Amino acid sequence: MKKLILLLCLVLSSCAINKHAVHHESIEYVRYVPDANLYHVLQLFDIHHDGSLEEIVKQTQKEWLRAPDKERQDMDELVLKNGKQVLSALKQLGFINQVDPKNTTYDYVLFMGATVPSMKDRLDYLLELWKKGIRFEHLIFLVGERPLTVKMDGYDALEHSATEFEAMRYMYNHADLPLGFKESIRSVVFIDAPMNLGNKRPTTGDTIKYWLLTDPQPGNCLVISRNPHIKYQDAVVRELLPSGFAIETTGRMTLLNQNIAVILDAVARWLYQELKIQQR
C-alpha cells in the first residue's frame, strides 16, 4: 500500500469536531450550467460548441488543456492582441479576483499544496485571514512527494527540503505565526501523498483521497487555494468529499503577470471536473 505520512503537530485529534460551532452560511453546490460569461470567453477564442457542457468540455480539453508531461511553468506564453478583453472576460467568469471566506468559523482548513513560492503566499493569506478573525479547529496540509526543482521552487527551498511535503512542513515550523495561532487550533496534519506510476506527481485529488484515509468526521471546510485555480480545486474537493462536508474555497487574486495559457488550462480543468460531478 502506498505510503501515507501524517504529522500531527499539536494533538492526535484530526477527527474531532467542535459541536458548538456557530451557525454557518450555507455554501451548497449549485449545478453549473454554461452561461453568458463562459460563452463570451469561448467566443473570444473561436471555440465552437453546441451550448452543452459535454461539448464545451470536449473542445476546451482539446484547445486549452496542457500536455500531460508539462507543468504550468512549462507552458508557452500566450500573447494576445485582445489580451485586455480576454482578462476582463475571465474576471467575469471568476478566474481573476480574490475570493474571501463568507463565514468566520470552520472545522477544517484544507490547505492546497503547490510550488514553494505559491505555498508561502497561501500561508501568508491564511495567517492574514486568522488575524481578521477567521477560526478553525484543524489545519490540514494537502501536500505530497513531488520532488522540488530550482525552476519551480527556487534555490532556497532545496537547501532544507527535497519534496513539497518537506518544504511545507519546514515552512510552517519556521513561520512567524501570530500570537495565539497555535493555541487556537486543535490539530495540524501534513498529508504526504506518494508519487504516482510513471514518476508523476500526486494531484489535488490524490491528496484529498489520502486525507480521507484518516477517516475525518464531516464538517465545514475552508479550502485555501489561489486564482486561477479556485474553481477547479473547489470542484475536485466537492467531487471527492462524502456527504456531510460543507465546502468553501478561497484565495488571493491571480498574479498580474500570469500566463493566459495557465488560466485557460484552469478553466478547462474546472469544466471537466464540473461535468464529472454532474455525471456521478
Backbone torsions as a table, in degrees:
resi	resn	phi	psi	omega
1	MET	NA	138.9	-178.3
2	LYS	-59.8	150.5	-176.3
3	LYS	-70.7	139.1	173.6
4	LEU	-132.1	115.6	-178.9
5	ILE	-107.9	126.8	177.2
6	LEU	-118.3	123.0	173.9
7	LEU	-109.9	114.3	179.2
8	LEU	-98.9	104.5	-171.9
9	CYS	-78.8	-21.8	-179.1
10	LEU	-114.2	-71.2	178.4
11	VAL	-140.8	156.0	-179.3
12	LEU	-86.1	73.0	-176.8
13	SER	-143.1	43.8	-174.4
14	SER	-67.2	-17.3	-177.5
15	CYS	-95.8	-7.5	-178.4
16	ALA	-75.9	140.9	-177.8
17	ILE	-125.4	140.8	176.9
18	ASN	-72.7	112.0	-176.2
19	LYS	-78.2	-6.0	-176.3
20	HIS	-111.3	22.8	180.0
21	ALA	-62.6	148.1	-179.4
22	VAL	-72.0	167.1	-179.5
23	HIS	-58.4	137.1	-179.8
24	HIS	-104.3	139.6	169.2
25	GLU	-66.7	130.4	-176.5
26	SER	-67.5	129.0	176.0
27	ILE	-116.7	71.9	-175.6
28	GLU	-80.9	150.7	176.7
29	TYR	-72.1	132.0	176.0
30	VAL	-113.0	121.5	-179.6
31	ARG	-54.8	122.9	-176.7
32	TYR	-78.8	130.6	174.3
33	VAL	-119.5	126.7	179.4
34	PRO	-48.7	132.2	-174.9
35	ASP	-126.4	-174.8	-176.0
36	ALA	-61.4	-35.2	179.5
37	ASN	-63.1	-43.8	178.6
38	LEU	-68.6	-43.8	179.6
39	TYR	-58.5	-36.2	-179.6
40	HIS	-65.6	-43.5	177.7
41	VAL	-62.4	-44.1	179.9
42	LEU	-62.2	-40.1	-179.9
43	GLN	-64.1	-39.1	-179.4
44	LEU	-63.0	-25.3	179.6
45	PHE	-107.4	11.1	177.1
46	ASP	55.9	42.2	176.9
47	ILE	-88.1	114.7	-178.8
48	HIS	-86.2	140.1	-177.5
49	HIS	-160.9	170.7	179.7
50	ASP	-102.5	8.6	178.8
51	GLY	95.4	-14.7	-178.2
52	SER	-84.7	150.9	177.7
53	LEU	-62.8	-37.6	-179.8
54	GLU	-59.1	-46.9	-178.5
55	GLU	-71.0	-36.9	178.6
56	ILE	-64.6	-41.4	177.1
57	VAL	-61.9	-44.6	180.0
58	LYS	-57.9	-45.3	-176.1
59	GLN	-74.1	-40.5	-178.6
60	THR	-72.7	-30.7	173.9
61	GLN	-62.7	-37.3	-178.8
62	LYS	-75.0	-36.9	-172.6
63	GLU	-93.8	-32.5	-169.1
64	TRP	-115.3	-21.9	-174.8
65	LEU	-71.4	133.3	178.6
66	ARG	-70.5	156.9	179.5
67	ALA	-62.5	147.4	-177.2
68	PRO	-57.8	-28.3	-177.1
69	ASP	-92.5	8.5	-178.5
70	LYS	-111.9	138.7	168.9
71	GLU	-88.5	167.3	-179.0
72	ARG	-58.2	-37.6	-177.6
73	GLN	-68.4	-15.5	-178.5
74	ASP	-93.4	-4.2	-177.8
75	MET	-72.4	139.5	178.8
76	ASP	-63.5	142.6	178.5
77	GLU	-65.4	130.4	179.4
78	LEU	-99.5	112.6	-179.2
79	VAL	-104.2	125.7	-175.4
80	LEU	-123.9	142.7	175.3
81	LYS	-69.8	-31.0	-178.8
82	ASN	-104.4	37.1	-175.2
83	GLY	-55.9	-42.1	-179.3
84	LYS	-64.5	-39.9	178.9
85	GLN	-65.3	-40.8	178.9
86	VAL	-63.6	-45.9	180.0
87	LEU	-62.3	-38.7	177.9
88	SER	-63.0	-41.3	-180.0
89	ALA	-68.1	-39.8	178.5
90	LEU	-67.6	-31.7	175.7
91	LYS	-64.1	-45.2	178.5
92	GLN	-63.2	-29.4	-180.0
93	LEU	-78.4	-15.6	176.4
94	GLY	101.6	21.5	-175.1
95	PHE	-110.0	9.9	-176.7
96	ILE	-121.2	-52.0	-170.2
97	ASN	-72.4	159.3	172.8
98	GLN	-68.2	144.0	177.3
99	VAL	-123.0	117.5	-177.7
100	ASP	-103.5	160.3	-178.8
101	PRO	-63.4	149.0	177.1
102	LYS	-94.7	-17.3	-179.1
103	ASN	-116.9	177.1	-178.4
104	THR	-118.0	-15.4	178.4
105	THR	-130.2	141.4	-178.4
106	TYR	-141.8	155.4	173.7
107	ASP	-80.3	-41.3	-178.0
108	TYR	-128.8	144.3	159.1
109	VAL	-107.9	123.7	175.4
110	LEU	-103.0	107.7	-174.4
111	PHE	-96.9	114.6	-175.4
112	MET	-79.3	130.2	177.2
113	GLY	-68.8	163.0	-177.3
114	ALA	-170.0	-163.7	171.6
115	THR	-66.4	161.9	-177.4
116	VAL	-59.5	-46.8	177.2
117	PRO	-59.4	-37.9	179.8
118	SER	-69.9	-37.6	177.9
119	MET	-66.4	-37.0	177.2
120	LYS	-62.8	-43.3	178.6
121	ASP	-62.5	-41.2	-179.5
122	ARG	-68.0	-37.6	177.6
123	LEU	-66.0	-41.4	176.4
124	ASP	-59.1	-41.7	179.8
125	TYR	-65.0	-42.9	179.2
126	LEU	-61.7	-44.1	179.5
127	LEU	-65.7	-34.1	175.9
128	GLU	-63.2	-42.2	177.5
129	LEU	-63.2	-41.5	-179.7
130	TRP	-61.9	-41.6	179.1
131	LYS	-63.9	-25.9	178.5
132	LYS	-85.9	0.0	175.6
133	GLY	108.9	1.8	177.1
134	ILE	-72.9	129.3	-178.7
135	ARG	-126.5	151.3	-178.0
136	PHE	-153.0	157.5	-176.6
137	GLU	-88.0	-42.1	-171.9
138	HIS	-132.2	132.1	179.8
139	LEU	-108.6	115.3	-175.6
140	ILE	-112.7	115.1	176.4
141	PHE	-91.9	113.9	-177.4
142	LEU	-95.5	86.6	-175.7
143	VAL	-126.4	-175.0	-176.1
144	GLY	-162.2	-166.5	-173.1
145	GLU	-86.0	12.6	179.2
146	ARG	-53.6	124.5	178.6
147	PRO	-67.3	138.0	177.3
148	LEU	-73.7	149.2	175.0
149	THR	-131.9	154.2	178.3
150	VAL	-62.3	-41.3	-176.6
151	LYS	-62.6	-42.4	-175.6
152	MET	-89.7	-32.9	-168.3
153	ASP	-117.6	-16.5	178.2
154	GLY	92.6	157.3	-178.2
155	TYR	-63.4	-41.8	-173.4
156	ASP	-59.3	-40.0	-177.6
157	ALA	-63.1	-36.5	-176.9
158	LEU	-73.2	-10.5	178.2
159	GLU	-71.5	-25.3	-176.6
160	HIS	-129.2	-5.4	-175.7
161	SER	-143.0	150.0	177.2
162	ALA	-110.1	-22.1	-177.7
163	THR	-131.7	167.1	177.2
164	GLU	-58.7	-42.6	178.1
165	PHE	-58.8	-48.7	-179.5
166	GLU	-64.2	-38.0	-180.0
167	ALA	-65.7	-42.1	-179.7
168	MET	-67.5	-41.4	178.0
169	ARG	-62.1	-43.7	178.8
170	TYR	-63.8	-44.4	-178.4
171	MET	-60.5	-45.9	-179.1
172	TYR	-66.5	-43.8	-177.3
173	ASN	-67.1	-21.9	-179.0
174	HIS	-109.5	7.7	-178.1
175	ALA	-74.6	151.5	175.0
176	ASP	-85.3	81.7	-174.7
177	LEU	-76.9	143.4	178.5
178	PRO	-61.3	150.9	177.5
179	LEU	-59.2	125.2	179.0
180	GLY	94.5	-7.9	-176.6
181	PHE	-62.3	-53.6	-177.4
182	LYS	-61.6	-39.6	-177.5
183	GLU	-67.9	-21.2	-177.1
184	SER	-83.8	-8.8	-175.4
185	ILE	-110.9	139.0	-179.6
186	ARG	-80.9	-33.1	179.5
187	SER	-157.1	151.6	173.3
188	VAL	-124.5	126.7	-175.6
189	VAL	-125.1	133.3	174.9
190	PHE	-110.4	117.0	175.6
191	ILE	-91.1	127.6	-179.3
192	ASP	-112.5	81.7	-178.0
193	ALA	-70.1	133.1	-177.0
194	PRO	-75.2	164.3	174.1
195	MET	-65.3	152.1	178.0
196	ASN	-91.3	174.2	178.2
197	LEU	-57.9	145.0	-177.7
198	GLY	79.4	15.9	179.7
199	ASN	59.4	35.3	178.2
200	LYS	-91.6	140.9	-176.6
201	ARG	-67.7	152.9	175.5
202	PRO	-65.2	145.7	-178.8
203	THR	-94.8	174.4	173.8
204	THR	-53.6	-46.0	179.9
205	GLY	-62.0	-38.5	179.1
206	ASP	-60.5	-43.7	-178.1
207	THR	-65.9	-37.6	176.6
208	ILE	-63.2	-44.9	-179.0
209	LYS	-60.7	-39.2	179.8
210	TYR	-71.9	-32.0	174.0
211	TRP	-66.2	-39.4	-179.6
212	LEU	-62.6	-23.6	176.4
213	LEU	-65.1	-18.3	176.9
214	THR	-82.4	-1.5	177.7
215	ASP	59.1	54.8	178.0
216	PRO	-68.9	145.1	176.8
217	GLN	-77.3	146.6	179.1
218	PRO	-55.0	144.5	179.5
219	GLY	-171.9	-176.1	180.0
220	ASN	-86.9	126.1	-175.0
221	CYS	-114.6	129.9	170.5
222	LEU	-105.8	114.4	-178.8
223	VAL	-92.8	128.6	179.3
224	ILE	-101.6	113.9	-179.2
225	SER	-132.4	-151.2	170.9
226	ARG	-162.1	143.4	174.3
227	ASN	-68.2	143.1	17.5
228	PRO	-92.1	19.1	-172.6
229	HIS	-101.5	1.2	-173.9
230	ILE	-61.5	-49.0	-176.2
231	LYS	-67.2	-39.4	179.4
232	TYR	-64.3	-49.6	-176.7
233	GLN	-68.8	-32.9	173.9
234	ASP	-60.0	-44.1	-178.7
235	ALA	-67.4	-37.0	177.3
236	VAL	-63.3	-46.4	-179.9
237	VAL	-62.4	-42.1	-179.6
238	ARG	-63.8	-36.1	-179.8
239	GLU	-67.7	-36.8	-169.4
240	LEU	-94.6	-30.3	-178.4
241	LEU	-75.8	136.7	-178.8
242	PRO	-72.7	174.2	179.7
243	SER	-58.2	141.3	179.1
244	GLY	109.8	-16.6	177.1
245	PHE	-93.2	130.4	172.0
246	ALA	-99.0	136.2	-170.6
247	ILE	-125.9	133.8	174.6
248	GLU	-140.4	125.7	-175.5
249	THR	-113.7	131.9	-174.6
250	THR	-134.4	171.6	176.9
251	GLY	163.7	166.9	-179.8
252	ARG	-71.5	168.2	-178.5
253	MET	-69.2	161.6	176.8
254	THR	-60.6	142.4	176.4
255	LEU	-57.5	142.2	-176.4
256	LEU	-63.6	-28.7	-179.0
257	ASN	-100.4	20.0	-176.7
258	GLN	-64.2	132.4	175.9
259	ASN	-61.4	126.7	179.7
260	ILE	-58.2	-33.5	-180.0
261	ALA	-61.2	-35.7	178.8
262	VAL	-67.7	-39.0	178.4
263	ILE	-65.5	-43.2	179.4
264	LEU	-65.0	-36.6	175.2
265	ASP	-60.2	-41.8	178.7
266	ALA	-65.6	-38.2	177.5
267	VAL	-62.8	-45.7	-179.5
268	ALA	-61.2	-41.3	-179.6
269	ARG	-68.6	-38.8	177.2
270	TRP	-62.7	-46.4	-179.0
271	LEU	-62.1	-42.0	178.3
272	TYR	-61.0	-43.0	-178.6
273	GLN	-67.9	-38.4	177.0
274	GLU	-61.9	-40.6	178.3
275	LEU	-63.6	-40.6	178.5
276	LYS	-61.0	-42.1	179.2
277	ILE	-61.6	-43.8	-176.5
278	GLN	-72.1	-20.9	-179.0
279	GLN	-93.2	0.6	-179.7
280	ARG	-64.0	NA	NA
